[in-house]
């Protein structure tokens, strides 16, 4: 995995959306990558899904908080990144 673009839209009252796209080093989409969100505090599983044919994924209605994003693809090292969803000011 050489490129992951994330777009986060922040809202209130559990309307938070996180979307992104997983591609290789030549910007080709990677489909069927397992995308998982875990709680940063205790590694509790929150939600997971697979990327679409164009490498895209989306999670909706995420509670505010701190997360670990994991991306797993057969033949690649698992990618992890910390991020937070915060209330709009």
Backbone as a printed PyTorch tensor [residue, N CA C, xyz], in Angstrom:
tensor([[[  0.8630,  -1.1640,   0.0000],
         [  0.0000,   0.0000,   0.0000],
         [  0.9020,   1.2170,   0.0000]],

        [[  0.8060,   2.0060,  -1.0180],
         [  1.6690,   3.1740,  -1.0400],
         [  0.8880,   4.4740,  -0.9120]],

        [[ -0.4130,   4.4330,  -1.1130],
         [ -1.1590,   5.6700,  -1.0440],
         [ -2.5510,   5.4200,  -0.4970]],

        [[ -2.9160,   6.2180,   0.4570],
         [ -4.2570,   6.1660,   1.0200],
         [ -4.7260,   7.5920,   1.1590]],

        [[ -5.8080,   7.9100,   0.4940],
         [ -6.3630,   9.2490,   0.6690],
         [ -7.5720,   9.1440,   1.5800]],

        [[ -7.6270,  10.0130,   2.5520],
         [ -8.7460,  10.0360,   3.4850],
         [ -9.4140,  11.3940,   3.4350]],

        [[-10.7050,  11.3670,   3.3630],
         [-11.4970,  12.5810,   3.4720],
         [-12.4070,  12.3850,   4.6640]],

        [[-12.3740,  13.3220,   5.5660],
         [-13.2360,  13.2170,   6.7440],
         [-14.1690,  14.4080,   6.7700]],

        [[-15.4280,  14.1160,   6.8850],
         [-16.4300,  15.1550,   7.0510],
         [-16.8950,  15.0820,   8.4900]],

        [[-16.8390,  16.1880,   9.1730],
         [-17.1910,  16.1900,  10.5820],
         [-18.5940,  16.7250,  10.7670]],

        [[-19.3230,  16.1090,  11.6490],
         [-20.6760,  16.5480,  11.9420],
         [-20.9330,  16.4340,  13.4220]],

        [[-22.1840,  16.3850,  13.7630],
         [-22.5650,  16.2500,  15.1560],
         [-23.6220,  15.1590,  15.2630]],

        [[-23.8460,  14.6830,  16.4720],
         [-24.8920,  13.6980,  16.7510],
         [-24.7420,  12.4200,  15.9130]],

        [[-23.5510,  11.8500,  15.9030],
         [-23.2750,  10.5860,  15.2080],
         [-23.5290,  10.6490,  13.7060]],

        [[-23.3220,  11.7880,  13.0820],
         [-23.4600,  11.8860,  11.6340],
         [-22.1000,  11.9940,  10.9580]],

        [[-21.0460,  11.6400,  11.6500],
         [-19.6980,  11.7500,  11.1200],
         [-19.4700,  10.7210,  10.0170]],

        [[-18.7880,  11.1430,   8.9770],
         [-18.4920,  10.2840,   7.8360],
         [-16.9880,  10.2720,   7.6120]],

        [[-16.4510,   9.0850,   7.3390],
         [-15.0540,   8.9590,   6.9460],
         [-15.0330,   8.1990,   5.6380]],

        [[-14.3450,   8.7300,   4.6490],
         [-14.2390,   8.0460,   3.3660],
         [-12.8010,   8.1300,   2.8800]],

        [[-12.4210,   7.1960,   2.0300],
         [-11.0600,   7.1790,   1.5140],
         [-10.9320,   6.2660,   0.3280]],

        [[ -9.7270,   6.1670,  -0.1820],
         [ -9.4230,   5.3410,  -1.3510],
         [ -8.0340,   4.7540,  -1.1730]],

        [[ -7.8990,   3.4550,  -1.4470],
         [ -6.6310,   2.7530,  -1.3210],
         [ -6.1050,   2.4580,  -2.7190]],

        [[ -4.8630,   2.8790,  -2.9880],
         [ -4.2450,   2.6490,  -4.2920],
         [ -2.8120,   2.1520,  -4.1150]],

        [[ -2.2560,   1.6090,  -5.2010],
         [ -0.8650,   1.1760,  -5.1730],
         [  0.0400,   2.3370,  -5.5820]],

        [[  1.3470,   2.0670,  -5.7400],
         [  2.3030,   3.1250,  -6.0560],
         [  2.1280,   3.7150,  -7.4560]],

        [[  1.3290,   3.0580,  -8.2990],
         [  1.0390,   3.5850,  -9.6350],
         [ -0.3560,   4.1820,  -9.7120]],

        [[ -0.9590,   4.4100,  -8.5470],
         [ -2.2960,   4.9850,  -8.3990],
         [ -3.4080,   4.0750,  -8.9220]],

        [[ -3.1230,   2.7800,  -9.0160],
         [ -4.1560,   1.8130,  -9.3760],
         [ -4.9490,   1.4660,  -8.1260]],

        [[ -6.2720,   1.4110,  -8.2280],
         [ -7.0810,   1.0910,  -7.0510],
         [ -6.8370,  -0.3330,  -6.5690]],

        [[ -6.9160,  -0.5170,  -5.2650],
         [ -6.8020,  -1.8470,  -4.6640],
         [ -8.1710,  -2.2130,  -4.1230]],

        [[ -8.7970,  -3.2070,  -4.7800],
         [-10.1110,  -3.6380,  -4.3250],
         [ -9.9810,  -4.7760,  -3.3190]],

        [[-11.0010,  -4.9490,  -2.5240],
         [-11.0900,  -6.0030,  -1.5170],
         [-10.0260,  -5.9030,  -0.4170]],

        [[ -9.5190,  -4.7050,  -0.1860],
         [ -8.6640,  -4.4810,   0.9920],
         [ -9.5840,  -4.4070,   2.2060]],

        [[ -9.2050,  -5.0360,   3.2990],
         [-10.0020,  -4.9940,   4.5170],
         [ -9.6700,  -3.7210,   5.2960]],

        [[-10.6690,  -2.8810,   5.4830],
         [-10.5180,  -1.6290,   6.2210],
         [-11.2050,  -1.8110,   7.5680]],

        [[-10.4770,  -1.6140,   8.6540],
         [-11.0390,  -1.7800,  10.0000],
         [-10.7710,  -0.5420,  10.8340]],

        [[-11.7490,  -0.2010,  11.6690],
         [-11.5790,   0.8700,  12.6470],
         [-11.6140,   0.2570,  14.0290]],

        [[-10.6240,   0.6270,  14.8320],
         [-10.5280,   0.1660,  16.2100],
         [-10.4940,   1.3760,  17.1290]],

        [[-10.9500,   1.1990,  18.3470],
         [-10.8410,   2.2490,  19.3500],
         [ -9.3780,   2.3990,  19.7270]],

        [[ -8.8600,   3.6090,  19.6990],
         [ -7.4590,   3.8320,  20.0810],
         [ -7.2400,   3.5310,  21.5580]],

        [[ -8.2590,   3.7590,  22.3780],
         [ -8.1260,   3.5810,  23.8150],
         [ -7.8740,   2.1300,  24.2090]],

        [[ -8.6340,   1.1910,  23.6340],
         [ -8.5080,  -0.1970,  24.0820],
         [ -8.5060,  -1.2210,  22.9440]],

        [[ -8.3320,  -0.7660,  21.6980],
         [ -8.2970,  -1.6260,  20.5080],
         [ -9.5900,  -2.4000,  20.2650]],

        [[-10.6900,  -1.9160,  20.8280],
         [-11.9920,  -2.5290,  20.5890],
         [-12.3870,  -2.3370,  19.1350]],

        [[-12.8970,  -3.3950,  18.5220],
         [-13.3910,  -3.3440,  17.1510],
         [-14.5970,  -2.4190,  17.0680]],

        [[-14.6080,  -1.5210,  16.0740],
         [-15.7280,  -0.6100,  15.8530],
         [-16.5150,  -1.0380,  14.6140]],

        [[-15.8310,  -1.1260,  13.4720],
         [-16.4830,  -1.4730,  12.2120],
         [-15.4170,  -1.8740,  11.1970]],

        [[-15.8030,  -2.6730,  10.2010],
         [-14.8860,  -2.9940,   9.1020],
         [-15.6860,  -3.2270,   7.8280]],

        [[-14.9920,  -3.1270,   6.7080],
         [-15.5960,  -3.3620,   5.4020],
         [-14.4630,  -3.5360,   4.4000]],

        [[-14.8090,  -3.9660,   3.1920],
         [-13.8320,  -4.1230,   2.1230],
         [-13.9440,  -2.9520,   1.1480]],

        [[-12.8280,  -2.6050,   0.5150],
         [-12.8560,  -1.5530,  -0.4960],
         [-13.6100,  -2.0430,  -1.7300]],

        [[-14.2030,  -1.0870,  -2.4500],
         [-14.9130,  -1.3700,  -3.6920],
         [-13.9130,  -1.5910,  -4.8230]],

        [[-14.4130,  -1.8620,  -6.0130],
         [-13.5480,  -2.0840,  -7.1730],
         [-12.6450,  -0.9010,  -7.4610]],

        [[-13.0940,   0.3140,  -7.1240],
         [-12.2660,   1.5040,  -7.3590],
         [-11.3770,   1.8490,  -6.1640]],

        [[-11.3120,   0.9360,  -5.1710],
         [-10.4600,   1.1440,  -4.0060],
         [-11.0800,   2.0200,  -2.9260]],

        [[-12.3250,   2.4310,  -3.1120],
         [-12.9360,   3.3550,  -2.1640],
         [-13.6300,   2.6330,  -1.0080]],

        [[-13.7670,   3.3570,   0.0960],
         [-14.4990,   2.8650,   1.2550],
         [-15.1430,   4.0470,   1.9610]],

        [[-16.1520,   3.7600,   2.7890],
         [-16.8420,   4.8080,   3.5260],
         [-17.4470,   4.2190,   4.7930]],

        [[-17.2920,   4.9520,   5.8870],
         [-17.9420,   4.6180,   7.1440],
         [-18.7910,   5.8140,   7.5520]],

        [[-20.0000,   5.5490,   8.0110],
         [-20.8920,   6.6220,   8.4270],
         [-21.3270,   6.4240,   9.8740]],

        [[-21.8730,   7.4720,  10.4240],
         [-22.4040,   7.4750,  11.7890],
         [-21.3580,   7.0520,  12.8230]],

        [[-20.1550,   7.5540,  12.6620],
         [-19.0920,   7.2560,  13.6180],
         [-19.1910,   8.1880,  14.8140]],

        [[-19.0720,   7.6450,  16.0240],
         [-19.0590,   8.5180,  17.1920],
         [-17.7600,   9.3300,  17.2520]],

        [[-17.8180,  10.4660,  17.9250],
         [-16.6160,  11.2580,  18.1470],
         [-15.6350,  10.4270,  18.9550]],

        [[-14.3380,  10.5870,  18.6880],
         [-13.3520,   9.8600,  19.4630],
         [-12.0590,   9.6450,  18.7080]],

        [[-11.1760,   8.8420,  19.3050],
         [ -9.8690,   8.5230,  18.7450],
         [ -9.8760,   7.0960,  18.2200]],

        [[ -9.3300,   6.9160,  17.0240],
         [ -9.3970,   5.6380,  16.3320],
         [ -8.0310,   5.2110,  15.7960]],

        [[ -7.9480,   3.9230,  15.4630],
         [ -6.8500,   3.3690,  14.6830],
         [ -7.4690,   2.8060,  13.4110]],

        [[ -6.9880,   3.2600,  12.2700],
         [ -7.4070,   2.7390,  10.9760],
         [ -6.4310,   1.6530,  10.5830]],

        [[ -6.9250,   0.4660,  10.2690],
         [ -6.0890,  -0.6400,   9.8030],
         [ -6.5090,  -1.0130,   8.3860]],

        [[ -5.5230,  -1.2030,   7.5170],
         [ -5.7910,  -1.6600,   6.1570],
         [ -4.9640,  -2.9200,   5.9280]],

        [[ -5.6680,  -4.0110,   5.6200],
         [ -5.0190,  -5.3090,   5.4270],
         [ -5.2970,  -5.8200,   4.0150]],

        [[ -4.2370,  -6.2280,   3.3440],
         [ -4.3310,  -6.7670,   1.9970],
         [ -3.3810,  -7.9490,   1.9200]],

        [[ -3.8600,  -9.0620,   1.3880],
         [ -3.0190, -10.2380,   1.2390],
         [ -1.7650,  -9.8910,   0.4290]],

        [[ -0.6020, -10.2050,   0.9630],
         [  0.6570,  -9.9320,   0.2840],
         [  1.2850,  -8.5970,   0.6350]],

        [[  0.6150,  -7.7970,   1.4540],
         [  1.1360,  -6.4950,   1.8790],
         [  1.2190,  -6.4640,   3.4020]],

        [[  2.1050,  -5.6380,   3.9180],
         [  2.1720,  -5.4080,   5.3520],
         [  0.9510,  -4.5810,   5.7670]],

        [[  0.3680,  -4.9030,   6.9180],
         [ -0.7950,  -4.1630,   7.4150],
         [ -0.4060,  -2.7150,   7.7010]],

        [[ -1.2370,  -1.8020,   7.2180],
         [ -1.0410,  -0.3690,   7.4240],
         [ -1.9040,   0.0600,   8.5990]],

        [[ -1.3580,   0.8890,   9.4960],
         [ -2.1150,   1.4440,  10.6200],
         [ -1.8470,   2.9400,  10.7230]],

        [[ -2.9130,   3.6690,  11.0610],
         [ -2.7900,   5.1120,  11.2460],
         [ -3.7870,   5.5650,  12.3050]],

        [[ -3.3340,   6.4140,  13.2140],
         [ -4.2000,   6.9730,  14.2420],
         [ -4.8860,   8.2290,  13.7060]],

        [[ -6.1260,   8.4500,  14.1080],
         [ -6.8170,   9.6820,  13.7730],
         [ -7.9430,   9.9300,  14.7620]],

        [[ -8.4630,  11.1440,  14.7560],
         [ -9.5330,  11.5380,  15.6610],
         [-10.6950,  12.1250,  14.8750]],

        [[-11.8840,  11.9090,  15.3840],
         [-13.0660,  12.5940,  14.8700],
         [-13.5060,  13.5370,  15.9850]],

        [[-13.4990,  14.8170,  15.6440],
         [-13.8150,  15.8400,  16.6360],
         [-15.0180,  16.6530,  16.1750]],

        [[-15.6850,  17.2480,  17.1180],
         [-16.8590,  18.0670,  16.8560],
         [-16.4440,  19.3260,  16.1070]],

        [[-17.2640,  19.7360,  15.1200],
         [-17.0220,  21.0100,  14.4210],
         [-17.1260,  22.1520,  15.4090]],

        [[-16.2810,  23.1220,  15.2170],
         [-16.3440,  24.2980,  16.0910],
         [-16.9720,  25.4490,  15.3830]]])
